[in-house]
Amino acid sequence: MQHDAELALDEWERAFKTQQEAAVTAATTAFPLLGRMPYPTGCCDLRMNWQHDGLGEGTVCVDDQARGTVEFRGMPQAPVGAAIDKLMGKGWFDDAPDGIEAADAGTYYWADEDFGGEWEIKVVDGDLVDMYIDCMRIPDVIGVLDTLHTALTAE
């Protein structure tokens, strides 16, 4: 490789790693319950996790393509469902025309055809919600994390 091309590639890699670190900072700011996991994370190099009695637990990853994945489990359905319904509007998820807050036990999907993100929300017995959101743009992940944190800690 040409020396100038190597230098340019090194500069790009430094900027990209800085951007990924900024995504972690934004995620932990939007959802302060998150803490950074040490390497090896078992997944992406940049992975955060949380656990809080009565609120749930889960992980957030920033991948090598600067996309985010959110995996949260055991969150209370009422505040989380209301927050998701407010954020996205009712009727976006397959088979949940009245929104996630009112959804019965089951698994509900939505795919973001514009940006490639995929959502799966599972309402489980005891009025709890598990959420898996894959391959979302970081600005969208931060918006979801902020919305969820606000909903979970509002009271």
C-alpha positions as CSV (number, residue, x, y, z in Angstrom):
1,M,0.0,0.0,0.0
2,Q,1.2,3.5,-0.7
3,H,2.6,5.4,2.3
4,D,0.1,8.2,1.9
5,A,-2.8,5.7,1.7
6,E,-1.5,4.0,4.8
7,L,-1.4,7.3,6.7
8,A,-4.9,8.2,5.5
9,L,-6.3,4.8,6.5
10,D,-4.7,5.2,10.0
11,E,-6.3,8.6,10.3
12,W,-9.7,7.2,9.3
13,E,-9.3,4.3,11.8
14,R,-8.5,6.7,14.7
15,A,-11.5,8.9,13.8
16,F,-13.8,5.8,13.6
17,K,-12.6,4.5,17.0
18,T,-13.2,8.0,18.5
19,Q,-16.7,8.0,17.0
20,Q,-17.4,4.5,18.6
21,E,-16.2,5.7,22.0
22,A,-18.4,8.8,21.6
23,A,-21.3,6.4,21.0
24,V,-20.6,4.6,24.3
25,T,-20.5,8.0,26.1
26,A,-23.8,9.0,24.5
27,A,-25.4,5.7,25.5
28,T,-24.3,5.8,29.1
29,T,-25.4,9.4,29.3
30,A,-28.9,8.6,27.9
31,F,-29.2,5.5,30.1
32,P,-27.1,6.1,33.2
33,L,-27.8,2.6,34.5
34,L,-25.4,1.2,31.9
35,G,-21.8,0.4,32.8
36,R,-19.1,-0.5,30.4
37,M,-18.1,-4.2,30.3
38,P,-14.4,-5.1,30.3
39,Y,-12.9,-7.0,27.4
40,P,-13.6,-9.7,26.4
41,T,-17.3,-8.9,26.3
42,G,-18.5,-12.1,24.5
43,C,-19.8,-9.9,21.8
44,C,-18.8,-6.5,20.3
45,D,-15.7,-4.9,21.8
46,L,-17.8,-2.0,23.0
47,R,-20.5,-3.5,25.2
48,M,-22.4,-2.1,28.2
49,N,-24.7,-3.8,30.7
50,W,-27.1,-3.0,33.5
51,Q,-29.2,-4.7,36.1
52,H,-31.6,-3.0,38.5
53,D,-34.1,-4.8,40.8
54,G,-37.7,-4.1,39.6
55,L,-36.6,-2.3,36.4
56,G,-34.8,-5.1,34.4
57,E,-31.5,-5.9,33.0
58,G,-29.7,-6.0,29.7
59,T,-26.9,-5.1,27.3
60,V,-26.1,-2.5,24.6
61,C,-23.5,-3.1,22.0
62,V,-21.8,-0.8,19.5
63,D,-20.6,-2.9,16.6
64,D,-17.8,-2.5,14.1
65,Q,-20.2,-0.9,11.6
66,A,-21.2,1.8,14.1
67,R,-24.6,0.3,14.7
68,G,-26.2,-0.5,18.0
69,T,-27.9,-3.5,19.5
70,V,-30.1,-3.3,22.6
71,E,-31.1,-6.4,24.5
72,F,-33.2,-5.6,27.6
73,R,-35.2,-8.1,29.7
74,G,-37.7,-8.0,32.6
75,M,-38.8,-4.4,32.3
76,P,-42.2,-3.4,33.5
77,Q,-44.7,-3.3,30.6
78,A,-46.8,-0.3,31.7
79,P,-44.2,2.5,31.6
80,V,-42.0,0.9,28.9
81,G,-45.0,0.1,26.7
82,A,-46.3,3.7,27.1
83,A,-42.9,5.1,26.3
84,I,-42.5,3.0,23.2
85,D,-46.0,3.9,22.0
86,K,-45.3,7.6,22.5
87,L,-41.9,7.3,20.8
88,M,-43.1,5.4,17.8
89,G,-46.8,5.7,17.7
90,K,-49.3,2.9,18.1
91,G,-49.7,0.3,15.4
92,W,-46.1,0.0,14.2
93,F,-45.6,-3.5,15.6
94,D,-47.2,-6.5,13.9
95,D,-50.3,-7.8,15.8
96,A,-50.2,-4.9,18.3
97,P,-52.6,-2.3,16.8
98,D,-53.3,-0.7,20.2
99,G,-49.6,-0.5,21.0
100,I,-47.2,-2.3,23.3
101,E,-48.7,-0.9,26.6
102,A,-52.0,-2.6,25.8
103,A,-50.5,-5.7,24.2
104,D,-51.3,-9.2,25.5
105,A,-48.5,-11.7,26.2
106,G,-46.8,-12.5,22.9
107,T,-44.0,-11.4,20.6
108,Y,-44.3,-8.3,18.4
109,Y,-42.0,-7.3,15.5
110,W,-41.2,-4.2,13.5
111,A,-38.5,-3.8,10.8
112,D,-37.1,-0.4,9.9
113,E,-36.9,-0.8,6.1
114,D,-35.2,2.6,5.7
115,F,-32.2,2.0,8.0
116,G,-32.2,-1.8,8.5
117,G,-33.0,-1.9,12.3
118,E,-35.2,-4.8,13.6
119,W,-37.3,-4.7,16.7
120,E,-38.7,-7.6,18.7
121,I,-40.7,-6.9,21.8
122,K,-41.9,-9.8,23.9
123,V,-44.6,-9.2,26.5
124,V,-44.3,-12.0,29.1
125,D,-46.4,-13.2,32.0
126,G,-46.4,-10.8,34.9
127,D,-46.7,-7.7,32.7
128,L,-43.0,-7.6,31.9
129,V,-41.3,-6.7,28.6
130,D,-38.2,-8.1,26.9
131,M,-36.8,-6.0,24.1
132,Y,-34.3,-6.9,21.3
133,I,-33.4,-4.1,18.9
134,D,-30.7,-5.0,16.3
135,C,-28.6,-3.0,13.9
136,M,-30.0,0.5,14.7
137,R,-28.2,3.7,13.9
138,I,-26.5,5.1,17.0
139,P,-28.7,8.3,17.1
140,D,-31.8,6.1,17.1
141,V,-30.3,3.9,19.9
142,I,-29.6,7.0,22.0
143,G,-33.2,8.2,21.5
144,V,-34.6,4.8,22.6
145,L,-32.2,4.6,25.6
146,D,-33.2,8.1,26.8
147,T,-36.9,7.3,26.4
148,L,-36.6,4.0,28.3
149,H,-34.5,5.5,31.1
150,T,-37.0,8.4,31.5
151,A,-39.9,5.8,31.6
152,L,-38.2,3.5,34.0
153,T,-37.1,6.2,36.5
154,A,-40.1,8.6,36.2
155,E,-41.6,7.7,39.6
